[in-house]
Amino acid sequence: MGSARTAAIGAAAIVLAVGTPSFAQSSKVFRVGILAYGAGDSQAVIADLQKGLTDIGYVEGRDVEIVYQSGNAAQLPDRAASLIRGEVNVIVAVREPAAAAASKATTTIPIVMTEYGGDPVKGGLAASLRRPGGNVTGNTTLSDALWENRLGKLRELVPKAKRVGVVLNRANVGSESCFGAISEVAKAMTMQAIRIEVADTNALESMLIQERPDALAVCGDAAMPGFAKVIADVALKLRLPTVAVSREYVEAGALLSTGANPSDQRREAAYYVDKIRKGGKPSDLAIRQAGTFEVVINVATAKRIGVAVSPIFLQTVDARID
């Protein structure tokens, strides 16, 4: 085994505090607002940030209070405004749409982005990764840059694939960048990227039957309830080999993924919260790129859709699901 290369929409805030119910009661309590795109993994998002803060030495209620808001792309501006009205000291923005909404809502409150898949410089959130220059810092996977790896591995498994259906949600601000990256890589590999745009998952099967791709590439979207499972089920039904951005899709039944561990990224956000609480400025805190990625394959899915996986290929992956 290779070494690690390494959703219902929330409408209400979750306030987590122990011993200090109100920020006004203690000026020592640092108020952290989480703004998340999608809400299916709200407990995991909160738990990972809590773990990161605890590891540094923070005691919730005594040192820090966490307020959680989430929503789809249309809801995020209101959710961001709610956090600002609540006088948070920093906003942890989870995924591209949340980071975009937070940066539009405030230029003064520090923003720590995490699980950001695109390029924050191209996205207008930072002047550079080394010196962001504004009120946004955090970590990024630069996931779009991994599509050469993803499509390369897909080509190894399905060498005859020519038409790749790119499943994306137009409402997600990161989708256009994702589609552009896939299109560019596909062209270089003499493949064609076919746009499969979904506002929800109900019409996915009929769209795929109509477009008839040879394989699927999935631009992840946390705002659609059950997005990963629906895509995996439809792909299995139509016997379409599918490559995605994270392990979640492979666990749901997709064939393959290459991506960073989201829990690691969310825990790392605590590092930035700590630096900011101690007086650090986002403009001076370098944006970190994920340094480790994992390749995961679902061997059971490969068997079900008739894709042969060689022992040599299995040596290049970090985890397998049987």
HELIX and SHEET records of a PDB file:
HELIX    1   1 PHE A   23  GLN A   25  5                                   3    
HELIX    2   2 SER A   42  ILE A   56  1                                  15    
HELIX    3   3 LEU A   76  ARG A   85  1                                  10    
HELIX    4   4 GLU A   96  ALA A  105  1                                  10    
HELIX    5   5 SER A  143  LEU A  146  5                                   4    
HELIX    6   6 TRP A  147  LEU A  157  1                                  11    
HELIX    7   7 SER A  175  ALA A  188  1                                  14    
HELIX    8   8 LEU A  204  GLU A  211  1                                   8    
HELIX    9   9 PHE A  227  LYS A  237  1                                  11    
HELIX   10  10 ARG A  247  ALA A  252  1                                   6    
HELIX   11  11 PRO A  262  ARG A  277  1                                  16    
HELIX   12  12 PRO A  282  ASP A  284  5                                   3    
HELIX   13  13 VAL A  299  ILE A  305  1                                   7    
HELIX   14  14 PRO A  311  LEU A  314  1                                   4    
SHEET    1   A 7 ILE A  14  LEU A  16  0                                        
SHEET    2   A 7 VAL A  64  GLY A  71 -1                                        
SHEET    3   A 7 PHE A  30  TYR A  37  1                                        
SHEET    4   A 7 VAL A  90  VAL A  94  1                                        
SHEET    5   A 7 ILE A 111  TYR A 116  1                                        
SHEET    6   A 7 VAL A 136  THR A 140  1                                        
SHEET    7   A 7 ARG A 288  GLN A 289  1                                        
SHEET    1   B 7 GLN A 192  GLU A 197  0                                        
SHEET    2   B 7 ARG A 163  LEU A 168  1                                        
SHEET    3   B 7 ALA A 215  VAL A 218  1                                        
SHEET    4   B 7 THR A 242  ALA A 244  1                                        
SHEET    5   B 7 LEU A 256  GLY A 259  1                                        
SHEET    6   B 7 GLU A 294  ASN A 298 -1                                        
SHEET    7   B 7 ALA A 319  ILE A 321  1                                        
END                                                                             
